[in-house]
Amino acid sequence: MAGFIQKGAKNILQKNPQDVVFLTAVRTPVTKAKKGGLRDAYDHEILSFALKAILDRNPNLDPALIQDVQIGTVLSELGGSKAGRMASLHVGYSPLSAFATVNRACSSGLAAITAVAQSIAVGAIDVGVGGGMESMTRNYGSRAIPTQLWEGLRDSVVKDARDCIMSMGLTAENVAERYGVGRREQDVFAAGSHQKAWRSQEEGLFDEEIVPVTTRWRSDPEKLPEKAEEITVTKDDGIRAGSTAEKLAGMKPAFKEGGSSTAGNSSQVSDGAAAALMMRRSTATELGLSGSIIGKWAGTQVVGTLPDEMGVGPAIAIPKLLDYTGISKDEVGVWEINEAFASQALYCIRTLGIDEAKVNPKGGAIALGHPLGATGGRQLATLLPELKRQGQKLGVVSMCIGTGMGMASLIVRE
């Protein structure tokens, strides 16, 4: 794979026939689980709108040329592969296009995009779609903890093995305690995420990336489950315009007595989907689509971390990515680092020594939500228009990963 990765900003910014390029990157609105606009929709139903948008925004692309579709999901029934495949066919993809789901926990969407990109890079396919889907409303009943688990693992003598099912909130508390991230700074960071997201929503900065979803809304699902009205969801609904650090300071710790992680400075439990169309640059040229190229994939790295402090993942994955691609942190214009928890996001920003003003300029998962399998795709869809708006060329998408991992990808805007 190293032979397909250019190193150094000068080389990466050049346009080469073998580049893996993006023609479209979209997402649905991200809405609050159990309460938001997509609560009555299925994960694959939400996905269908993102997949359909890929075709609608590329009317000159024959769907039969899409050779593979890979979708990240964490909680879907049967891994989401059957319903996901059905959704792709339902909206007009060819039966000749292969389909798979990917589960690398919180990075599943980015893992799916990377898998398609790598397939293109090595010549296995020419055109593919990567993305993610999640309905945490429907599928988060176990809190992402296995309900069928061999007792040999649950009671393992290996602490790291046992820690893989530790509450994510407790891992956030570990990061805060071990690395000195205080409650006040977490609340300030969380309020800032909401304020940035609210301003961006008001200014229409999300409009380009969002695909509306028309679905059902049951106002009283318990008493009147059959009574539903049709609604079209067009905006993220977890953003709190009036959020302040002072208001967040009044919230109780959510995961341990005396802790610092609260529902207000942690990512929201959410529903949503995302998708991106990728192909080799030479293929885009042959198909007369080179004018539609909006960016390119320039490399991905994934690392392992201690499971009981999984939130540090980006602080390890990003340096590995920068070394892999020969890029310095100062050459990166926009960072999309998933805000699983304010404690871990702050730790990563400080450890990396990056300018916080360049991180999640339109807000992050604390304000927008974290639909697990869709988050990586959501970040990509948010990043590319922001790079264009700011006149920046290089961006990074990164996140921590449950059970102890980190992932990061370098993205180029064209």
Buried (B, 14 or more C-beta within 10 A) or exposed (E): EEEBBBBEBEEBBEEEEEBBBBBBBBBBBBBBBEEBBBBBBBBBBBBBBBBBBBBBBBEEBEBEBBBBBBBBBBBBBEBBBBBBBEBBBBBEBEEEBBBBBBBBBBBBBBBBBBBBBBBBBEEEBBBBBBBBBBBBBBBBEEEBEEEEEEEEEEEBEEEEBBBBBBBBBBBBBBBBBEBEBEBEBBBBBBBBBBBBBBBBBEEEBBEBBBBEBEBBBBEEBEEEEEEBEEBEBBBBBBBBEEBBBEEBBEBEBBBBEEBBBBBBBBBBBBBBBBBBBBBBBBBBBEBEBBEBBBBBBBBBBBBBBBBBBBBBBBBBBBBBBBEBBBBEBEBBBBBBBBBBBBBBBBBBBBBBEBEEEBBBBBBBBBBBBBBBBBBBBBBBBBBBBBBBBBEBBBBBBBBBBBBBBBBBBBBBBB
